[in-house]
Amino acid sequence: MNAPVRVDDKGQITLPQDVLDQLGIGPGSEVTFRRTADGKFAIERAGVSLQPAQPLDPDRFRKLRGHAGPGLTTDEIMEMTRGD
């Protein structure tokens, strides 16, 4: 998006809806402005880090395996849902 916006008499601007959507900004949201290393300004939703995503650990659920206990068998669940 590279469309200009106009500053009103109060020094305010209206951000385009697609920008608001991409940043997850809605009514009551807070935003921050920061200067980047190259001297430009960036707008971000306050309290949200927009750092690159970290790769997911393939073993992240290992400690949860078997945590729920034995539970019902598939046949028992099917019998309950079908009312047999």
HUVENWO-V294465 format. One record per residue. N is the residue number from 1. OMEGA is omega in whole degrees, -180 to 180 (NA if undefined). Layout:
# HUVENWO-V294465
n->{N,N}
omega->{OMEGA,OMEGA}
This chain:
# HUVENWO-V294465
n->{1,2,3,4,5,6,7,8,9,10,11,12,13,14,15,16,17,18,19,20,21,22,23,24,25,26,27,28,29,30,31,32,33,34,35,36,37,38,39,40,41,42,43,44,45,46,47,48,49,50,51,52,53,54,55,56,57,58,59,60,61,62,63,64,65,66,67,68,69,70,71,72,73,74,75,76,77,78,79,80,81,82,83,84}
omega->{-180,-179,179,173,-176,175,-179,-176,-179,-178,-178,175,173,179,178,-177,-178,176,178,-180,-178,180,-178,-178,177,179,180,179,174,178,175,175,177,178,179,-178,-179,175,178,176,177,175,-179,172,-176,176,-179,178,180,178,179,-180,176,178,-179,177,-178,-180,-173,179,-176,-176,-180,-178,178,-176,-176,-179,-174,177,-178,174,178,179,179,178,180,179,179,-177,-179,-179,180,NA}
